[in-house]
Amino acid sequence: MSTDSKPSKNEEEYFARADAELRKQLRERADAERAKAAQADRNRCPRCDVPLVAKENKGVTIDQCPQCEGIWLDKGELEILATGKERESGFVGSLLRIWK
């Protein structure tokens, strides 16, 4: 009695779907791990690799390193902090002119 080693079309579809589902799960898990690692890196000082401390200033959350006392701002936070005359003159204003 000879056995047909060629899989049927239904078997091929089943395994293709199972493989696609497994790949999707692995991709979601890898994306979640990357996002978690990126968040952990984001909350560390780029200079000394110490966890940053969040502080509130004029409604803006500023990340400060307790070791080197560096201050780290997210995109757009400098513009929010620089209001009125400070924006045109002073230290914050000069920083804004450098970056523009």
C-alpha positions, -999 to 999 in steps of 0.1 A, spaced: 0 0 0 16 33 -10 10 65 10 8 98 -6 34 121 10 21 152 -6 0 173 18 -35 182 8 -45 218 1 -64 220 34 -33 209 53 -11 235 36 -37 263 44 -39 252 80 -1 252 85 2 285 66 -24 301 89 -8 286 120 27 299 109 13 333 102 -4 335 136 28 324 153 49 350 134 23 377 144 25 367 181 64 367 180 64 401 162 40 416 188 61 403 217 93 417 201 77 451 196 65 451 232 100 443 244 115 470 222 90 496 235 97 486 271 135 488 265 131 522 248 110 535 277 137 523 302 164 540 281 144 572 278 142 576 316 180 574 321 206 602 319 225 600 286 256 612 304 258 590 335 231 564 329 214 573 362 175 572 363 161 607 357 138 624 382 107 641 367 101 677 379 72 700 370 80 736 359 54 759 343 32 730 334 61 712 317 76 679 330 114 683 330 137 653 335 167 660 357 197 639 366 203 637 403 240 630 397 252 654 371 222 678 375 217 678 337 182 688 325 166 670 296 136 683 277 113 665 252 105 681 218 86 713 221 91 718 259 117 745 255 93 766 234 66 761 261 90 773 288 101 803 268 72 827 269 69 865 263 100 885 266 121 855 276 115 840 242 130 870 224 159 877 248 177 860 276 193 825 279 163 805 267 157 829 237 194 825 227 190 787 228 160 789 206 178 811 181 207 786 179 184 757 171 163 775 145 
